[in-house]
Amino acid sequence: MSRLRAWSDRFRGGLSVLLAWLITRIGMLVVLGLAESYIVGDVFYYHGKIAALFDVGLGGTLNEYPTPVVWILSLPYAATAGSRTGYLILFIALMMALDAAFTLALWRLAGRQRDSAISFWLIFVLLIGPLCYVRFDMLPAVLAGGALLAARRQPWVTGALTGLGAAIKLWPALLFPSFLAHRPDRKAVTWGFVAVGFGLAALSLIFGGWSRLISPLTWQSERGLQIESIWATPLMVGRSLRRMNWTLEISNYHAYEIFGPGVKPMLLLSNLATVAGLAVIIALYVRSFRNREPTALAIGMVVLATVAIMTITNKTLSPQYLLWLGGPMAALLILQSESTDQARAVLNRLAIQLLVLAGLTQLVYPLLYNALLGQHGTAMVVISTVVMTLRNIGLVFFTVEVSRLAWRLLSRATERVTDTASA
C-alpha cells in the first residue's frame, strides 16, 4: 500500500492533470466519432434554428430556452460563417474549453496538485461520455460549480455566475438563496446576481418581448412525461413486460414521451413532488439562515441537494441533466480539505455514488437507447429498462442522502460537524 501511495504521489503535479485530461477527452472524441456520432443531432438543431433567426425573428427561435441562449449559440454560427460542419466542430471545442477551464480552476484551488476533486471531475465527464460536448449543459454545470468555488473568496463572482446560470437555464436561480446564508457575503452575492441575472433578463425583455421572456416556462409546463424521468419509471417497467399497453413517441417538445394507462396520475404525482421538493429546498434555506455561521461545506451541500431535488421531481429527465450535479460535487470535494475525516468519508462516498450514476447514464443514453425504444427485441427492452430503473433508483437515494446530510450539517453552531457527518 505504501508503494502504491508513493507511486500516486509522484503523479500529482500539473503535468499529470494535463495528460489525464488530454487522454480522457481525446478518448471521448474517438468514441464520439466511431460509436456515438448519431448523438450530434441537437447541435445541428441549434445550427438550423440560428440559421433561420433572421427569417423568423428572436420570438420564434429556440423558444424552449431563455433568450441569452440564442445569443450564445449564435457565436459559433457567426465564427464559422454558417458552416454546418464548422458549427459542430466549434460547438464541441467550446464545451471542451469550459471543461478545461473548470479543471484548471479545481487544480489551482487544490494547490496546483491533483486531488480527489480533479480525479472525480475527469472520471465523471468521461463516464457520462461524449454527450457532454454535444449539449450546452456543460455551461450551467460549470457555472454552478464555479459559483461554489468562488464562495467565501470572491462572493460577487458567485453572484454573477449564479445570475448567468439563471439567465441561460433558469434552475440556477434556486441556488441564489443558498449563497446568502453566509451573512458577510450577502451584499456582494446579491449585487453580482442582480447585475448579471436581472441585466440579462432586462435585455431579453427589450429585444424579445414579454412572450419570448416567459416562453421557456410555458414550454416546460406543457411537456408530457419523458420516458427517462423518475415518474415514468413504473410505466416503463410495465411496458417492458406488456409493450402493447404503452407507446413511446417523440412529442412536439423534441423528446420521447410515454403514452398510455397511468400517465396522467404520474404527471400529477410529478407536479405534487415538485411542490414538495420546493418545500424541502425552502426548509433548507430557512435552516441555513437560522444558523449563525454555516460552514462552506454545509452551504455546498445545500447547493447539491437543491440541484438533485429539482432533477428528480421534474417530469422530464434528459441524460445531460446529470452534468448539473457534477460541478457542485467537484467543488464540494475541494472544500473537504477544511472538513473532518468523517466528513471527507461522506463526501467521497457521495462522489462514488455519482460516478456510478454517470456510468449508468451513458448506458441509458446513448448505448441502450434504441433498445429502450424497442428496436432490438423484447429481451433488450427488459435489459435497458432495468439499467434505467437502477439509475433512477440510485438517483433518488443519492438525493435523499444529500438532502439529509445538508439538513444535519446546518445544525446549530454549537453542534460539531463531526457529529452531524457521522449521523
Secondary structure, 3 states (H helix, E strand, C coil): CHHHHHHHHCCCCHHHHHHHHHHHHHHHHHHHHHCCHHHHHHHHHHHHHHHCHHHHCHHHCCCCCCHHHHHHHHHHHHHCCCCHHHHHHHHHHHHHHHHHHHHHHHHHHCCCCCCHHHHHHHHHHHHHCHHHHCCCCHHHHHHHHHHHHHCCCCHHHHHHHHHHHHHHHCHHHHHHHHHCCCHHHHHHHHHHHHHHHHHHHHHHHHHHHHHHHHHHHHHHHCCCCECCCHHHHHHHHHHHHCHHHCEEEECCCCCEEEECCCHHHHHHHHHHHHHHHHHHHHHHHHHHHHCCCCCHHHHHHHHHHHHHHHHHHCCCCCHHHHHHHHHHHHHHHHHHHHCCHHHHHHHHHHHHHHHHHHHHHHHHHHHCHHHHCCCCCHHHHHHHHHHHHHHHHHHHHHHHHHHHHHHHHCCCCCCCHHHHHHC
